[in-house]
Amino acid sequence: MELNDLLPLVYKIRLISKRNTQYIDNRLKNYGMYHGDFQYLYIIYKNKGITQRELSKKLNLHESSVTRGIKRLERKEFIKTEKSNEDKRRNILSITSKGCEMLKINFKEQKSFEENIEKIFTPDELKVFEENLERIIKMS
């Protein structure tokens, strides 16, 4: 019996996520980017005018951790920060064109990972698999 046969379903899901993370990190290391950086970029891209505090809440991370991530992305010129006109204590975040390009690269690499998964399923199996994943997401 293999170890994978003994693992509960949640650990198998976690294993898939971990392997995706390793795949993405390996493919993007030449850019100096890691999978976690893209959460920041994507949320900033989707939420125009988001503050550092709001980003921290959306990521469910401590503000000091978000501050370090923001500084790292600023150094790489993927995002920029500006003081709020209404409250100079608040930093407004925005993504740069360079950051948008990195998002595109990340999505391309994610798609590559997904295509590898899709190869092991028939179209009907893939449809059922995706439906079941949606059910799990709604339940959790």
C-alpha positions as CSV (number, residue, x, y, z in Angstrom):
1,M,0.0,0.0,0.0
2,E,1.3,3.4,-1.0
3,L,1.4,6.4,1.5
4,N,-0.9,8.3,-0.9
5,D,-3.5,5.5,-0.4
6,L,-3.5,6.2,3.4
7,L,-3.8,10.0,3.1
8,P,-7.2,11.6,3.8
9,L,-8.7,13.6,0.9
10,V,-7.8,17.0,2.4
11,Y,-4.1,16.1,2.4
12,K,-4.3,14.9,-1.2
13,I,-5.8,18.3,-2.1
14,R,-3.0,20.0,-0.1
15,L,-0.4,17.9,-2.0
16,I,-1.8,19.0,-5.3
17,S,-1.6,22.6,-4.2
18,K,2.0,22.2,-2.9
19,R,3.1,20.7,-6.2
20,N,1.5,23.5,-8.1
21,T,3.4,26.0,-5.9
22,Q,6.6,24.2,-6.5
23,Y,6.0,24.1,-10.3
24,I,5.2,27.8,-10.4
25,D,8.1,28.8,-8.2
26,N,10.5,26.8,-10.4
27,R,9.1,28.3,-13.6
28,L,9.3,31.9,-12.3
29,K,12.5,31.9,-10.3
30,N,14.3,33.6,-13.2
31,Y,12.0,36.6,-12.7
32,G,12.7,36.7,-8.9
33,M,9.0,36.0,-8.3
34,Y,7.3,33.4,-6.1
35,H,3.7,32.2,-6.1
36,G,2.8,34.3,-3.0
37,D,3.8,37.5,-4.8
38,F,1.0,37.0,-7.3
39,Q,-1.7,37.1,-4.6
40,Y,-0.6,40.6,-3.9
41,L,-0.4,41.6,-7.6
42,Y,-3.8,40.1,-8.4
43,I,-5.6,41.6,-5.5
44,I,-4.1,45.0,-6.2
45,Y,-5.0,44.7,-9.9
46,K,-8.6,43.7,-9.1
47,N,-9.1,46.3,-6.4
48,K,-8.1,49.7,-7.8
49,G,-7.2,52.1,-5.0
50,I,-6.8,49.4,-2.3
51,T,-5.0,50.4,0.8
52,Q,-2.2,48.5,2.5
53,R,-4.6,47.7,5.4
54,E,-7.3,46.4,3.1
55,L,-4.8,44.2,1.3
56,S,-3.7,42.8,4.6
57,K,-7.3,41.9,5.4
58,K,-8.0,40.3,2.0
59,L,-4.8,38.2,2.3
60,N,-5.6,37.4,5.9
61,L,-2.0,38.3,6.8
62,H,-0.5,40.5,9.5
63,E,0.2,44.0,8.4
64,S,3.9,43.7,9.0
65,S,4.1,40.7,6.6
66,V,2.2,42.7,4.0
67,T,4.5,45.6,4.4
68,R,7.5,43.4,3.6
69,G,5.8,42.0,0.6
70,I,4.9,45.4,-0.7
71,K,8.4,46.7,-0.2
72,R,9.7,43.7,-2.2
73,L,7.3,44.3,-5.0
74,E,8.0,48.0,-5.1
75,R,11.8,47.3,-5.3
76,K,11.0,45.2,-8.4
77,E,8.8,48.0,-9.7
78,F,5.7,45.7,-9.9
79,I,3.6,48.0,-7.7
80,K,3.8,51.6,-6.5
81,T,2.4,53.2,-3.3
82,E,1.1,56.7,-2.8
83,K,-0.1,58.5,0.3
84,S,-3.8,59.0,0.4
85,N,-5.0,62.5,-0.2
86,E,-7.6,62.1,2.6
87,D,-5.4,60.4,5.2
88,K,-1.6,60.7,4.8
89,R,-1.2,57.6,7.1
90,R,-2.8,55.4,4.5
91,N,-0.9,54.0,1.5
92,I,-2.8,53.5,-1.7
93,L,-1.4,50.6,-3.8
94,S,-1.5,50.3,-7.6
95,I,0.0,47.8,-10.0
96,T,2.5,49.0,-12.6
97,S,2.7,47.9,-16.3
98,K,5.6,45.7,-15.3
99,G,3.4,44.1,-12.6
100,C,0.7,43.5,-15.1
101,E,3.2,41.7,-17.4
102,M,4.2,39.5,-14.5
103,L,0.5,38.7,-13.9
104,K,0.2,37.6,-17.5
105,I,3.3,35.4,-17.2
106,N,2.0,33.8,-14.0
107,F,-1.4,33.1,-15.6
108,K,0.4,31.5,-18.6
109,E,2.4,29.2,-16.2
110,Q,-0.7,28.4,-14.2
111,K,-2.5,27.4,-17.5
112,S,0.5,25.2,-18.3
113,F,0.1,23.4,-15.0
114,E,-3.7,23.0,-15.6
115,E,-3.0,21.6,-19.1
116,N,-0.9,18.9,-17.6
117,I,-3.8,18.0,-15.3
118,E,-6.3,18.0,-18.2
119,K,-4.2,15.5,-20.1
120,I,-5.0,12.7,-17.6
121,F,-8.8,13.1,-17.9
122,T,-11.2,12.6,-20.7
123,P,-13.4,15.7,-21.4
124,D,-16.3,14.1,-19.5
125,E,-14.1,13.2,-16.5
126,L,-12.7,16.7,-16.4
127,K,-16.2,18.2,-16.4
128,V,-17.2,16.0,-13.5
129,F,-13.9,16.7,-11.7
130,E,-14.4,20.4,-12.0
131,E,-18.0,20.1,-10.8
132,N,-16.9,18.2,-7.8
133,L,-14.2,20.7,-7.0
134,E,-16.9,23.5,-7.1
135,R,-19.0,21.5,-4.7
136,I,-16.1,21.1,-2.3
137,I,-15.4,24.9,-2.5
138,K,-19.0,25.8,-1.8
139,M,-19.1,23.3,1.1
140,S,-15.9,24.6,2.8
